[in-house]
Amino acid sequence: MDDEHELLRRWRGGDLAAGNALFERHFDGLYRFFAGKVSRDVEDLIQQTMLACVEGRDRIAGESTTSVRAYLFGTARNVLYAHYRKHLHERFDAVHTSLEDLGPSPSRLVDEAVAARLLAAALRRIPLDLQILLELHYWERMSHSELATALGVSLGSVKGKLQTAKTQLRRHMAELAAGDALAELPAVDLDLDRWVAALPSSAWEVQEDRS
């Protein structure tokens, strides 16, 4: 099987099959990225992401495998934000807007486990920009340098944003566990990295219909 370095080289040279092979390798991750935030138009958003990548493939920095993945998810993030701006009447601001702000709370969260339900609810309460950062960090296992590329920020900024995101997630998890928002919630495990990373990537996906 060709590695991504070779596929990228061939794609840049106009080999569409090589480009398709790259997208096939990352399709599941892109689907998971969008499915956790919209219930409609997921495949359309993936197609938009792929088209944008085709049009801008020469802008991918370097020829490392990490740059390909960071470029794909950075593009997916931009496509998602454009989708929200198109469908929202009010101004969309990913730095301050959470999924909870974008629509009514779902009547049902994922029901795989109590811990997954808690995480799903807590993630919906933090700003979308921070939610995406955590998803790429935990479930796509992106390095700090990959995150910086995907989000278009400096390496130092990534580290600060991660700390902020984890702090906010812990706070919302604690609030949910202490209140009545979800039934039968366990005490919040303060070892967030270990606990969240152990959950399946589908844990935060919301099943209700929303834009």
Biotite code that builds the C-alpha atoms (Angstrom):
import biotite.structure as struc

atoms = struc.array([
    struc.Atom([0.000, 0.000, 0.000], chain_id="A", res_id=1, res_name="MET", atom_name="CA", element="C"),
    struc.Atom([1.324, 3.430, -0.945], chain_id="A", res_id=2, res_name="ASP", atom_name="CA", element="C"),
    struc.Atom([2.138, 5.624, 2.023], chain_id="A", res_id=3, res_name="ASP", atom_name="CA", element="C"),
    struc.Atom([0.627, 9.077, 2.349], chain_id="A", res_id=4, res_name="GLU", atom_name="CA", element="C"),
    struc.Atom([3.868, 10.793, 1.408], chain_id="A", res_id=5, res_name="HIS", atom_name="CA", element="C"),
    struc.Atom([3.795, 9.098, -1.998], chain_id="A", res_id=6, res_name="GLU", atom_name="CA", element="C"),
    struc.Atom([0.047, 9.564, -2.415], chain_id="A", res_id=7, res_name="LEU", atom_name="CA", element="C"),
    struc.Atom([0.408, 13.289, -1.732], chain_id="A", res_id=8, res_name="LEU", atom_name="CA", element="C"),
    struc.Atom([3.218, 13.581, -4.265], chain_id="A", res_id=9, res_name="ARG", atom_name="CA", element="C"),
    struc.Atom([1.136, 11.834, -6.908], chain_id="A", res_id=10, res_name="ARG", atom_name="CA", element="C"),
    struc.Atom([-1.979, 13.848, -6.048], chain_id="A", res_id=11, res_name="TRP", atom_name="CA", element="C"),
    struc.Atom([-0.083, 17.082, -6.475], chain_id="A", res_id=12, res_name="ARG", atom_name="CA", element="C"),
    struc.Atom([0.944, 15.789, -9.881], chain_id="A", res_id=13, res_name="GLY", atom_name="CA", element="C"),
    struc.Atom([-2.680, 15.372, -10.918], chain_id="A", res_id=14, res_name="GLY", atom_name="CA", element="C"),
    struc.Atom([-3.304, 11.727, -10.010], chain_id="A", res_id=15, res_name="ASP", atom_name="CA", element="C"),
    struc.Atom([-6.959, 11.749, -8.918], chain_id="A", res_id=16, res_name="LEU", atom_name="CA", element="C"),
    struc.Atom([-6.813, 8.125, -7.799], chain_id="A", res_id=17, res_name="ALA", atom_name="CA", element="C"),
    struc.Atom([-4.086, 9.043, -5.316], chain_id="A", res_id=18, res_name="ALA", atom_name="CA", element="C"),
    struc.Atom([-6.246, 11.857, -3.964], chain_id="A", res_id=19, res_name="GLY", atom_name="CA", element="C"),
    struc.Atom([-9.190, 9.517, -3.601], chain_id="A", res_id=20, res_name="ASN", atom_name="CA", element="C"),
    struc.Atom([-7.013, 7.043, -1.732], chain_id="A", res_id=21, res_name="ALA", atom_name="CA", element="C"),
    struc.Atom([-5.996, 9.755, 0.725], chain_id="A", res_id=22, res_name="LEU", atom_name="CA", element="C"),
    struc.Atom([-9.614, 10.716, 1.392], chain_id="A", res_id=23, res_name="PHE", atom_name="CA", element="C"),
    struc.Atom([-10.656, 7.099, 1.835], chain_id="A", res_id=24, res_name="GLU", atom_name="CA", element="C"),
    struc.Atom([-8.077, 6.765, 4.598], chain_id="A", res_id=25, res_name="ARG", atom_name="CA", element="C"),
    struc.Atom([-9.541, 9.741, 6.444], chain_id="A", res_id=26, res_name="HIS", atom_name="CA", element="C"),
    struc.Atom([-13.231, 9.402, 5.546], chain_id="A", res_id=27, res_name="PHE", atom_name="CA", element="C"),
    struc.Atom([-14.226, 7.794, 8.867], chain_id="A", res_id=28, res_name="ASP", atom_name="CA", element="C"),
    struc.Atom([-12.550, 10.565, 10.834], chain_id="A", res_id=29, res_name="GLY", atom_name="CA", element="C"),
    struc.Atom([-14.221, 13.265, 8.742], chain_id="A", res_id=30, res_name="LEU", atom_name="CA", element="C"),
    struc.Atom([-17.599, 11.579, 9.084], chain_id="A", res_id=31, res_name="TYR", atom_name="CA", element="C"),
    struc.Atom([-17.177, 11.376, 12.850], chain_id="A", res_id=32, res_name="ARG", atom_name="CA", element="C"),
    struc.Atom([-16.105, 15.038, 12.934], chain_id="A", res_id=33, res_name="PHE", atom_name="CA", element="C"),
    struc.Atom([-19.299, 16.234, 11.232], chain_id="A", res_id=34, res_name="PHE", atom_name="CA", element="C"),
    struc.Atom([-21.738, 13.664, 12.643], chain_id="A", res_id=35, res_name="ALA", atom_name="CA", element="C"),
    struc.Atom([-21.118, 14.912, 16.171], chain_id="A", res_id=36, res_name="GLY", atom_name="CA", element="C"),
    struc.Atom([-22.205, 18.431, 15.227], chain_id="A", res_id=37, res_name="LYS", atom_name="CA", element="C"),
    struc.Atom([-24.914, 18.193, 12.567], chain_id="A", res_id=38, res_name="VAL", atom_name="CA", element="C"),
    struc.Atom([-27.581, 15.595, 11.890], chain_id="A", res_id=39, res_name="SER", atom_name="CA", element="C"),
    struc.Atom([-28.211, 16.545, 8.272], chain_id="A", res_id=40, res_name="ARG", atom_name="CA", element="C"),
    struc.Atom([-25.948, 17.131, 5.292], chain_id="A", res_id=41, res_name="ASP", atom_name="CA", element="C"),
    struc.Atom([-23.030, 15.176, 6.772], chain_id="A", res_id=42, res_name="VAL", atom_name="CA", element="C"),
    struc.Atom([-22.045, 13.599, 3.459], chain_id="A", res_id=43, res_name="GLU", atom_name="CA", element="C"),
    struc.Atom([-22.522, 16.930, 1.693], chain_id="A", res_id=44, res_name="ASP", atom_name="CA", element="C"),
    struc.Atom([-20.170, 18.613, 4.150], chain_id="A", res_id=45, res_name="LEU", atom_name="CA", element="C"),
    struc.Atom([-17.601, 15.866, 3.584], chain_id="A", res_id=46, res_name="ILE", atom_name="CA", element="C"),
    struc.Atom([-17.895, 16.428, -0.171], chain_id="A", res_id=47, res_name="GLN", atom_name="CA", element="C"),
    struc.Atom([-17.402, 20.164, 0.344], chain_id="A", res_id=48, res_name="GLN", atom_name="CA", element="C"),
    struc.Atom([-14.318, 19.437, 2.422], chain_id="A", res_id=49, res_name="THR", atom_name="CA", element="C"),
    struc.Atom([-12.900, 17.159, -0.244], chain_id="A", res_id=50, res_name="MET", atom_name="CA", element="C"),
    struc.Atom([-13.581, 19.690, -3.006], chain_id="A", res_id=51, res_name="LEU", atom_name="CA", element="C"),
    struc.Atom([-11.904, 22.462, -1.002], chain_id="A", res_id=52, res_name="ALA", atom_name="CA", element="C"),
    struc.Atom([-8.891, 20.199, -0.445], chain_id="A", res_id=53, res_name="CYS", atom_name="CA", element="C"),
    struc.Atom([-8.667, 19.413, -4.153], chain_id="A", res_id=54, res_name="VAL", atom_name="CA", element="C"),
    struc.Atom([-8.786, 23.104, -5.025], chain_id="A", res_id=55, res_name="GLU", atom_name="CA", element="C"),
    struc.Atom([-6.159, 24.010, -2.423], chain_id="A", res_id=56, res_name="GLY", atom_name="CA", element="C"),
    struc.Atom([-3.959, 20.906, -2.375], chain_id="A", res_id=57, res_name="ARG", atom_name="CA", element="C"),
    struc.Atom([-0.863, 22.858, -3.401], chain_id="A", res_id=58, res_name="ASP", atom_name="CA", element="C"),
    struc.Atom([-1.124, 24.851, -0.180], chain_id="A", res_id=59, res_name="ARG", atom_name="CA", element="C"),
    struc.Atom([-0.488, 21.808, 1.996], chain_id="A", res_id=60, res_name="ILE", atom_name="CA", element="C"),
    struc.Atom([2.685, 22.605, 3.902], chain_id="A", res_id=61, res_name="ALA", atom_name="CA", element="C"),
    struc.Atom([5.466, 20.109, 3.221], chain_id="A", res_id=62, res_name="GLY", atom_name="CA", element="C"),
    struc.Atom([4.967, 16.483, 2.260], chain_id="A", res_id=63, res_name="GLU", atom_name="CA", element="C"),
    struc.Atom([4.678, 14.791, 5.648], chain_id="A", res_id=64, res_name="SER", atom_name="CA", element="C"),
    struc.Atom([1.759, 12.542, 6.522], chain_id="A", res_id=65, res_name="THR", atom_name="CA", element="C"),
    struc.Atom([0.888, 14.753, 9.473], chain_id="A", res_id=66, res_name="THR", atom_name="CA", element="C"),
    struc.Atom([0.478, 17.808, 7.257], chain_id="A", res_id=67, res_name="SER", atom_name="CA", element="C"),
    struc.Atom([-2.075, 15.946, 5.118], chain_id="A", res_id=68, res_name="VAL", atom_name="CA", element="C"),
    struc.Atom([-4.248, 15.061, 8.115], chain_id="A", res_id=69, res_name="ARG", atom_name="CA", element="C"),
    struc.Atom([-3.957, 18.515, 9.668], chain_id="A", res_id=70, res_name="ALA", atom_name="CA", element="C"),
    struc.Atom([-4.900, 20.101, 6.343], chain_id="A", res_id=71, res_name="TYR", atom_name="CA", element="C"),
    struc.Atom([-7.957, 17.866, 5.961], chain_id="A", res_id=72, res_name="LEU", atom_name="CA", element="C"),
    struc.Atom([-9.342, 18.604, 9.408], chain_id="A", res_id=73, res_name="PHE", atom_name="CA", element="C"),
    struc.Atom([-8.461, 22.280, 9.188], chain_id="A", res_id=74, res_name="GLY", atom_name="CA", element="C"),
    struc.Atom([-10.494, 22.439, 5.989], chain_id="A", res_id=75, res_name="THR", atom_name="CA", element="C"),
    struc.Atom([-13.341, 20.457, 7.606], chain_id="A", res_id=76, res_name="ALA", atom_name="CA", element="C"),
    struc.Atom([-13.423, 22.974, 10.457], chain_id="A", res_id=77, res_name="ARG", atom_name="CA", element="C"),
    struc.Atom([-13.748, 25.865, 7.995], chain_id="A", res_id=78, res_name="ASN", atom_name="CA", element="C"),
    struc.Atom([-16.520, 24.048, 6.091], chain_id="A", res_id=79, res_name="VAL", atom_name="CA", element="C"),
    struc.Atom([-18.409, 23.417, 9.343], chain_id="A", res_id=80, res_name="LEU", atom_name="CA", element="C"),
    struc.Atom([-18.200, 27.052, 10.390], chain_id="A", res_id=81, res_name="TYR", atom_name="CA", element="C"),
    struc.Atom([-19.385, 28.175, 6.940], chain_id="A", res_id=82, res_name="ALA", atom_name="CA", element="C"),
    struc.Atom([-22.342, 25.793, 7.297], chain_id="A", res_id=83, res_name="HIS", atom_name="CA", element="C"),
    struc.Atom([-23.317, 27.339, 10.630], chain_id="A", res_id=84, res_name="TYR", atom_name="CA", element="C"),
    struc.Atom([-22.961, 30.884, 9.316], chain_id="A", res_id=85, res_name="ARG", atom_name="CA", element="C"),
    struc.Atom([-25.194, 30.026, 6.358], chain_id="A", res_id=86, res_name="LYS", atom_name="CA", element="C"),
    struc.Atom([-27.968, 28.528, 8.477], chain_id="A", res_id=87, res_name="HIS", atom_name="CA", element="C"),
    struc.Atom([-27.904, 30.785, 11.531], chain_id="A", res_id=88, res_name="LEU", atom_name="CA", element="C"),
    struc.Atom([-29.741, 34.082, 11.531], chain_id="A", res_id=89, res_name="HIS", atom_name="CA", element="C"),
    struc.Atom([-27.583, 35.566, 14.254], chain_id="A", res_id=90, res_name="GLU", atom_name="CA", element="C"),
    struc.Atom([-23.841, 36.040, 14.031], chain_id="A", res_id=91, res_name="ARG", atom_name="CA", element="C"),
    struc.Atom([-21.881, 32.824, 14.585], chain_id="A", res_id=92, res_name="PHE", atom_name="CA", element="C"),
    struc.Atom([-18.798, 33.024, 16.785], chain_id="A", res_id=93, res_name="ASP", atom_name="CA", element="C"),
    struc.Atom([-17.022, 29.699, 17.363], chain_id="A", res_id=94, res_name="ALA", atom_name="CA", element="C"),
    struc.Atom([-14.920, 31.168, 20.156], chain_id="A", res_id=95, res_name="VAL", atom_name="CA", element="C"),
    struc.Atom([-17.986, 31.825, 22.322], chain_id="A", res_id=96, res_name="HIS", atom_name="CA", element="C"),
    struc.Atom([-20.772, 29.735, 20.767], chain_id="A", res_id=97, res_name="THR", atom_name="CA", element="C"),
    struc.Atom([-21.382, 26.144, 21.887], chain_id="A", res_id=98, res_name="SER", atom_name="CA", element="C"),
    struc.Atom([-23.588, 23.463, 20.322], chain_id="A", res_id=99, res_name="LEU", atom_name="CA", element="C"),
    struc.Atom([-26.017, 24.108, 23.169], chain_id="A", res_id=100, res_name="GLU", atom_name="CA", element="C"),
    struc.Atom([-26.347, 27.674, 21.897], chain_id="A", res_id=101, res_name="ASP", atom_name="CA", element="C"),
    struc.Atom([-27.005, 26.584, 18.315], chain_id="A", res_id=102, res_name="LEU", atom_name="CA", element="C"),
    struc.Atom([-30.176, 24.679, 19.002], chain_id="A", res_id=103, res_name="GLY", atom_name="CA", element="C"),
    struc.Atom([-32.429, 23.107, 21.612], chain_id="A", res_id=104, res_name="PRO", atom_name="CA", element="C"),
    struc.Atom([-30.962, 20.479, 23.880], chain_id="A", res_id=105, res_name="SER", atom_name="CA", element="C"),
    struc.Atom([-31.456, 16.992, 22.445], chain_id="A", res_id=106, res_name="PRO", atom_name="CA", element="C"),
    struc.Atom([-34.165, 14.910, 24.119], chain_id="A", res_id=107, res_name="SER", atom_name="CA", element="C"),
    struc.Atom([-31.829, 11.964, 24.013], chain_id="A", res_id=108, res_name="ARG", atom_name="CA", element="C"),
    struc.Atom([-28.055, 11.734, 24.349], chain_id="A", res_id=109, res_name="LEU", atom_name="CA", element="C"),
    struc.Atom([-26.093, 8.672, 23.374], chain_id="A", res_id=110, res_name="VAL", atom_name="CA", element="C"),
    struc.Atom([-27.031, 5.846, 25.688], chain_id="A", res_id=111, res_name="ASP", atom_name="CA", element="C"),
    struc.Atom([-23.961, 3.593, 25.552], chain_id="A", res_id=112, res_name="GLU", atom_name="CA", element="C"),
    struc.Atom([-22.990, 4.337, 29.129], chain_id="A", res_id=113, res_name="ALA", atom_name="CA", element="C"),
    struc.Atom([-23.584, 6.890, 31.867], chain_id="A", res_id=114, res_name="VAL", atom_name="CA", element="C"),
    struc.Atom([-20.068, 8.242, 31.386], chain_id="A", res_id=115, res_name="ALA", atom_name="CA", element="C"),
    struc.Atom([-20.666, 8.732, 27.678], chain_id="A", res_id=116, res_name="ALA", atom_name="CA", element="C"),
    struc.Atom([-23.905, 10.589, 28.414], chain_id="A", res_id=117, res_name="ARG", atom_name="CA", element="C"),
    struc.Atom([-22.121, 12.890, 30.810], chain_id="A", res_id=118, res_name="LEU", atom_name="CA", element="C"),
    struc.Atom([-19.367, 13.632, 28.327], chain_id="A", res_id=119, res_name="LEU", atom_name="CA", element="C"),
    struc.Atom([-21.816, 14.276, 25.486], chain_id="A", res_id=120, res_name="ALA", atom_name="CA", element="C"),
    struc.Atom([-23.735, 16.809, 27.556], chain_id="A", res_id=121, res_name="ALA", atom_name="CA", element="C"),
    struc.Atom([-20.614, 18.529, 28.853], chain_id="A", res_id=122, res_name="ALA", atom_name="CA", element="C"),
    struc.Atom([-19.054, 18.836, 25.392], chain_id="A", res_id=123, res_name="LEU", atom_name="CA", element="C"),
    struc.Atom([-22.185, 20.569, 24.104], chain_id="A", res_id=124, res_name="ARG", atom_name="CA", element="C"),
    struc.Atom([-21.752, 23.287, 26.719], chain_id="A", res_id=125, res_name="ARG", atom_name="CA", element="C"),
    struc.Atom([-18.263, 24.451, 25.790], chain_id="A", res_id=126, res_name="ILE", atom_name="CA", element="C"),
    struc.Atom([-17.549, 26.793, 22.841], chain_id="A", res_id=127, res_name="PRO", atom_name="CA", element="C"),
    struc.Atom([-17.451, 24.925, 19.542], chain_id="A", res_id=128, res_name="LEU", atom_name="CA", element="C"),
    struc.Atom([-13.891, 26.038, 18.828], chain_id="A", res_id=129, res_name="ASP", atom_name="CA", element="C"),
    struc.Atom([-12.760, 24.331, 22.049], chain_id="A", res_id=130, res_name="LEU", atom_name="CA", element="C"),
    struc.Atom([-14.939, 21.273, 21.432], chain_id="A", res_id=131, res_name="GLN", atom_name="CA", element="C"),
    struc.Atom([-13.296, 20.690, 18.066], chain_id="A", res_id=132, res_name="ILE", atom_name="CA", element="C"),
    struc.Atom([-9.883, 21.102, 19.644], chain_id="A", res_id=133, res_name="LEU", atom_name="CA", element="C"),
    struc.Atom([-10.650, 18.394, 22.218], chain_id="A", res_id=134, res_name="LEU", atom_name="CA", element="C"),
    struc.Atom([-12.066, 16.026, 19.607], chain_id="A", res_id=135, res_name="GLU", atom_name="CA", element="C"),
    struc.Atom([-9.004, 16.307, 17.399], chain_id="A", res_id=136, res_name="LEU", atom_name="CA", element="C"),
    struc.Atom([-6.751, 15.945, 20.435], chain_id="A", res_id=137, res_name="HIS", atom_name="CA", element="C"),
    struc.Atom([-8.424, 12.907, 21.997], chain_id="A", res_id=138, res_name="TYR", atom_name="CA", element="C"),
    struc.Atom([-10.027, 10.946, 19.174], chain_id="A", res_id=139, res_name="TRP", atom_name="CA", element="C"),
    struc.Atom([-7.959, 11.889, 16.133], chain_id="A", res_id=140, res_name="GLU", atom_name="CA", element="C"),
    struc.Atom([-4.859, 11.816, 18.367], chain_id="A", res_id=141, res_name="ARG", atom_name="CA", element="C"),
    struc.Atom([-3.372, 14.885, 16.756], chain_id="A", res_id=142, res_name="MET", atom_name="CA", element="C"),
    struc.Atom([-0.099, 16.228, 18.095], chain_id="A", res_id=143, res_name="SER", atom_name="CA", element="C"),
    struc.Atom([0.202, 19.841, 19.235], chain_id="A", res_id=144, res_name="HIS", atom_name="CA", element="C"),
    struc.Atom([1.885, 20.782, 15.960], chain_id="A", res_id=145, res_name="SER", atom_name="CA", element="C"),
    struc.Atom([-0.907, 19.124, 13.956], chain_id="A", res_id=146, res_name="GLU", atom_name="CA", element="C"),
    struc.Atom([-3.510, 20.942, 16.020], chain_id="A", res_id=147, res_name="LEU", atom_name="CA", element="C"),
    struc.Atom([-1.768, 24.253, 15.389], chain_id="A", res_id=148, res_name="ALA", atom_name="CA", element="C"),
    struc.Atom([-1.861, 23.602, 11.641], chain_id="A", res_id=149, res_name="THR", atom_name="CA", element="C"),
    struc.Atom([-5.473, 22.413, 11.621], chain_id="A", res_id=150, res_name="ALA", atom_name="CA", element="C"),
    struc.Atom([-6.748, 25.343, 13.688], chain_id="A", res_id=151, res_name="LEU", atom_name="CA", element="C"),
    struc.Atom([-4.506, 27.988, 12.153], chain_id="A", res_id=152, res_name="GLY", atom_name="CA", element="C"),
    struc.Atom([-2.962, 29.117, 15.447], chain_id="A", res_id=153, res_name="VAL", atom_name="CA", element="C"),
    struc.Atom([0.481, 29.102, 17.010], chain_id="A", res_id=154, res_name="SER", atom_name="CA", element="C"),
    struc.Atom([1.876, 26.121, 18.902], chain_id="A", res_id=155, res_name="LEU", atom_name="CA", element="C"),
    struc.Atom([1.855, 28.110, 22.139], chain_id="A", res_id=156, res_name="GLY", atom_name="CA", element="C"),
    struc.Atom([-1.763, 29.067, 21.588], chain_id="A", res_id=157, res_name="SER", atom_name="CA", element="C"),
    struc.Atom([-2.729, 25.411, 21.140], chain_id="A", res_id=158, res_name="VAL", atom_name="CA", element="C"),
    struc.Atom([-1.324, 24.494, 24.541], chain_id="A", res_id=159, res_name="LYS", atom_name="CA", element="C"),
    struc.Atom([-3.197, 27.329, 26.221], chain_id="A", res_id=160, res_name="GLY", atom_name="CA", element="C"),
    struc.Atom([-6.444, 26.505, 24.428], chain_id="A", res_id=161, res_name="LYS", atom_name="CA", element="C"),
    struc.Atom([-6.167, 22.844, 25.423], chain_id="A", res_id=162, res_name="LEU", atom_name="CA", element="C"),
    struc.Atom([-5.827, 23.788, 29.051], chain_id="A", res_id=163, res_name="GLN", atom_name="CA", element="C"),
    struc.Atom([-8.813, 26.134, 28.797], chain_id="A", res_id=164, res_name="THR", atom_name="CA", element="C"),
    struc.Atom([-10.908, 23.492, 27.017], chain_id="A", res_id=165, res_name="ALA", atom_name="CA", element="C"),
    struc.Atom([-10.130, 20.810, 29.602], chain_id="A", res_id=166, res_name="LYS", atom_name="CA", element="C"),
    struc.Atom([-10.872, 23.195, 32.463], chain_id="A", res_id=167, res_name="THR", atom_name="CA", element="C"),
    struc.Atom([-14.252, 24.125, 30.990], chain_id="A", res_id=168, res_name="GLN", atom_name="CA", element="C"),
    struc.Atom([-15.100, 20.495, 30.252], chain_id="A", res_id=169, res_name="LEU", atom_name="CA", element="C"),
    struc.Atom([-14.292, 19.461, 33.835], chain_id="A", res_id=170, res_name="ARG", atom_name="CA", element="C"),
    struc.Atom([-16.441, 22.287, 35.187], chain_id="A", res_id=171, res_name="ARG", atom_name="CA", element="C"),
    struc.Atom([-19.476, 21.370, 33.095], chain_id="A", res_id=172, res_name="HIS", atom_name="CA", element="C"),
    struc.Atom([-19.073, 17.681, 33.893], chain_id="A", res_id=173, res_name="MET", atom_name="CA", element="C"),
    struc.Atom([-18.993, 18.497, 37.599], chain_id="A", res_id=174, res_name="ALA", atom_name="CA", element="C"),
    struc.Atom([-22.075, 20.716, 37.292], chain_id="A", res_id=175, res_name="GLU", atom_name="CA", element="C"),
    struc.Atom([-23.993, 18.015, 35.441], chain_id="A", res_id=176, res_name="LEU", atom_name="CA", element="C"),
    struc.Atom([-22.963, 15.318, 37.876], chain_id="A", res_id=177, res_name="ALA", atom_name="CA", element="C"),
    struc.Atom([-24.016, 17.451, 40.835], chain_id="A", res_id=178, res_name="ALA", atom_name="CA", element="C"),
    struc.Atom([-27.361, 18.481, 39.349], chain_id="A", res_id=179, res_name="GLY", atom_name="CA", element="C"),
    struc.Atom([-30.388, 16.820, 37.846], chain_id="A", res_id=180, res_name="ASP", atom_name="CA", element="C"),
    struc.Atom([-29.506, 17.270, 34.176], chain_id="A", res_id=181, res_name="ALA", atom_name="CA", element="C"),
    struc.Atom([-28.716, 13.579, 33.807], chain_id="A", res_id=182, res_name="LEU", atom_name="CA", element="C"),
    struc.Atom([-29.868, 10.747, 36.024], chain_id="A", res_id=183, res_name="ALA", atom_name="CA", element="C"),
    struc.Atom([-27.602, 8.409, 37.951], chain_id="A", res_id=184, res_name="GLU", atom_name="CA", element="C"),
    struc.Atom([-24.357, 10.163, 37.113], chain_id="A", res_id=185, res_name="LEU", atom_name="CA", element="C"),
    struc.Atom([-21.155, 8.965, 38.771], chain_id="A", res_id=186, res_name="PRO", atom_name="CA", element="C"),
    struc.Atom([-18.707, 11.214, 40.557], chain_id="A", res_id=187, res_name="ALA", atom_name="CA", element="C"),
    struc.Atom([-16.531, 13.072, 38.065], chain_id="A", res_id=188, res_name="VAL", atom_name="CA", element="C"),
    struc.Atom([-13.108, 11.496, 37.599], chain_id="A", res_id=189, res_name="ASP", atom_name="CA", element="C"),
    struc.Atom([-10.555, 14.284, 37.792], chain_id="A", res_id=190, res_name="LEU", atom_name="CA", element="C"),
    struc.Atom([-8.139, 12.337, 35.570], chain_id="A", res_id=191, res_name="ASP", atom_name="CA", element="C"),
    struc.Atom([-9.800, 13.753, 32.479], chain_id="A", res_id=192, res_name="LEU", atom_name="CA", element="C"),
    struc.Atom([-7.157, 12.637, 29.977], chain_id="A", res_id=193, res_name="ASP", atom_name="CA", element="C"),
    struc.Atom([-7.349, 8.993, 31.018], chain_id="A", res_id=194, res_name="ARG", atom_name="CA", element="C"),
    struc.Atom([-11.119, 8.901, 31.298], chain_id="A", res_id=195, res_name="TRP", atom_name="CA", element="C"),
    struc.Atom([-12.047, 10.711, 28.083], chain_id="A", res_id=196, res_name="VAL", atom_name="CA", element="C"),
    struc.Atom([-9.428, 8.953, 25.960], chain_id="A", res_id=197, res_name="ALA", atom_name="CA", element="C"),
    struc.Atom([-10.798, 5.594, 27.094], chain_id="A", res_id=198, res_name="ALA", atom_name="CA", element="C"),
    struc.Atom([-14.292, 6.378, 25.792], chain_id="A", res_id=199, res_name="LEU", atom_name="CA", element="C"),
    struc.Atom([-15.242, 5.464, 22.209], chain_id="A", res_id=200, res_name="PRO", atom_name="CA", element="C"),
    struc.Atom([-15.087, 8.317, 19.710], chain_id="A", res_id=201, res_name="SER", atom_name="CA", element="C"),
    struc.Atom([-18.821, 7.946, 19.145], chain_id="A", res_id=202, res_name="SER", atom_name="CA", element="C"),
    struc.Atom([-19.558, 8.793, 22.767], chain_id="A", res_id=203, res_name="ALA", atom_name="CA", element="C"),
    struc.Atom([-20.213, 12.474, 22.109], chain_id="A", res_id=204, res_name="TRP", atom_name="CA", element="C"),
    struc.Atom([-22.300, 12.022, 18.945], chain_id="A", res_id=205, res_name="GLU", atom_name="CA", element="C"),
    struc.Atom([-25.833, 13.392, 19.273], chain_id="A", res_id=206, res_name="VAL", atom_name="CA", element="C"),
    struc.Atom([-28.685, 11.485, 17.690], chain_id="A", res_id=207, res_name="GLN", atom_name="CA", element="C"),
    struc.Atom([-31.356, 14.193, 17.630], chain_id="A", res_id=208, res_name="GLU", atom_name="CA", element="C"),
    struc.Atom([-32.059, 16.211, 14.506], chain_id="A", res_id=209, res_name="ASP", atom_name="CA", element="C"),
    struc.Atom([-30.415, 19.631, 14.406], chain_id="A", res_id=210, res_name="ARG", atom_name="CA", element="C"),
    struc.Atom([-28.586, 21.872, 11.949], chain_id="A", res_id=211, res_name="SER", atom_name="CA", element="C"),
])
